[in-house]
């Protein structure tokens, strides 16, 4: 039976050895097989929903007087459009020329104009038509009198004055020429100046764009006379009908005269008869109805009229800045803003936005939308029309330098609305993420060209990042954050505005969500400024729990996904000093918050960890994840301050009350204890650590038992620790844990027993506690489906049988026969190729199990079988001869 079996000629020696040799040790096998050196998972920090919708949170670090208000008064009077035209930012240099004063006697004598007799009737018009300033030194009085004759609306001393028209409008529009003064040349006044030789301007029309008063437009007398000659034909509509009957009349109404200036929608001179006809028959009646119903407070009817107006304008392509009579339309809409009904106000805001207002009017309409969105009950109103698309359009097109305040309130409204899941889906479909990414890039580019970041842009960025924070909740948007460069842009924002705690909190919230994705972690780790900026935040806001906990969560995610990230973070200047400083700060805060009975004040009534505990959990996770890198782990293991802090926390916390914190600390110690070093602080305090782990073994927490066993698997490389554990009966505890039925508990218990069986004086305990039989049972129960665990059982038995003389004496007769039978079966490749019953292995899993069987189980199982078989015989020993 043994002839065909391969026998090892190498010297028998225990599997345990210090990890300085090329051959892997049991602890290394444990760590590699079950990832003993591994990353730690934790929950993402919880963000409570704010009870009240505000532009800035109640915990905002901004002083109220330095930030845009969330509450404000807004009415029709605010839509005056006085700042709709942006002022020029170009400043002219002062002239070097300084005029010299001229003496009074050197000034030429200028004759005074003749006095005007106001009592004299002028061209048949009543002198009571208007009042003028007597004794004026200018010729304005004479010119104003002419205008009074020719127009109802007269501009006098900077004001428009309206007079009655006793002669009728048509007569006033085309008056007879005034009789010349006797002795004068017709059409000329005595002592007239050069400017008065040309025809006088006699018709002045006031214009208005977006509600703003524009400079008066002057029409020449010739154009007025030609208009007068056309009056009959135009009023008759060309077919005998009057202008009102035909729907078109050239004479503008008072509202139409207050239309637009150049660049604000076109003058009515540019209108075609068809356009004017459409306005008077389709648009104007709706506007009139809207004004009438606003007085009756028929809000439902007003909403319908707003929809009709929108459809009518859209059909005729009268939406946008190029719309004809846009100013008259806007003026009517502005008058209706005072209606206190959210549905009506939102309909009006939709019309105003679609007409592409700018400047102060854009700011006011964004404030109006923001005001409506503050009430959660109004959310569904935003789904009734394309108002969401118009808000996204504002974000896409508005200049953050010129329209910063408007964008603040626009993005503030989007922040509220994106918190609604239905609304967020709509915004995602409207490319809201792309628009916000473009806005982020624009602000970062502006800041890059200036010496210091713009404070007003900081207010805007708080709202932009708040919207992105909500959009990041959708897995479908996360790819957009990468493709649109949002991840990197946020890193730049942190570098520019690290002093803005509100903005930093929003950025950390976004990254804490995105770093759950491996792709995002790769992008962030490749940015050289990422770790630098986040460590800078930890240094600046060391006691700001809500920001610190998120920064630590981000760093933990980054260090969990990449070896390069672990190395880059550790080598960042001041990394460990910063982390340990934060850990010390929050440990002190936790101790102070602990009352005399041991209950944490801010954690009372909560099932989860307290705020200070949560920070320590996230921070310790960062250290544990960094320590996976061999060079980093070995360096961190030498940090005495860290080990002291970890042991101090373990002394203050129990696994029953602070489970996650304690488990994270033990996992971190396990990772650090994996790296042997003469300067290791873990090795210097290994007995103290072993003592702390005892309470974990006695606790009713299976995960805690596994973690403590992992630590013992590394620490038992030391004879001093093995002696301590022997005195504390830990070897007997490990044998008992073989019956737990948990694969992981059994696996880690075997790891500890492998090292304990190196000491000959501890081997009897294994047999006395029934450990050999339990190990054989484990091999039979788990071997076919877990070759790693089967390998650990064989290694334990190999170390135990180092001084074997007889297999039956060493293992027991029954155990020996069962062991030989199992090893022969498990080393048969045909058996291994078959899938066990009740196992649904796929092809990849099957290949993996075969690889583990070949590389890890076969070598040690073959050696063990050779040893047991060579010391086993079927011959019974002879009885000693009897003395005769």
Secondary structure, DSSP 4 states (H G I P E B T S, - for coil): --TTS----SPP--S---TTSSSPPHHHHHHHHH-SS-----PPPP-PPPSS--SS-TT--S-GGGS--SS----GGG---TT-SPPP---PPPPS--PPP--GGGSPP-PPPPPP-TTS-BTTB-GGG----TT-SSSHHHHHHHHHHH-SEEEETTEEEE---TT-HHHHHTPPPPPPPTTSPTT--TT--GGGGSPPP-EEE--EETTEE-PPEEE-HHHHHHHHHTHHHHHTTTTT--HHHHT--SS--HHHHT---TTSS--GGG--HHHHHHIIIIIHHHHHHHHHHHHHT-HHHHHHHHHHHHHHHHHTT--STT-TTHHHHHHHHHHGGG---HHHHHHHHHHHHHTT--HHHHHHHHHHHHHHHTSGGGGGGGGSSTHHHHHHHHHHHS-TTTSHHHHHHHHHHHHHHHTSHHHHHHHHHTTHHHHHHHHHHHHHHHHHTSSS--HHHHHHHHHHHHHHHHHTTSHHHHHHHHHTTHHHHHHHHHHH-TT-HHHHHHHHHHHHHHTTSHHHHHHHHH-HHHHHHHHHHHHHTTT-HHHHHHHHHHHHHHHHH-HHHHHHHHTSTTHHHHHHHHHHHHHHHHHHHB-TTS-BGGGTT-SS--HHHHHHHHHHHHHHHHTTSHHHHHHHHT-HHHHHHHHHHHHH--TTTSHHHHHHHHHHHHHHHTS--TT-HHHHTHHHHHHHHHHHHHSS-HHHHHHHHHHHHHHTTSHHHHHHHHHTTHHHHHHHHTTS--HHHHHHHHHHHHHHTTSHHHHHHHHHTTHHHHHHHHHHHHGGG-HHHHHHHHHHHHHHTTT-S-HHHHH-HHHHHHHHHHHHHHT-HHHHHSPPTT----HHHHHHHHHHIIIIIHHHHHHHHHHHHHT--SPPPPPPPPP-
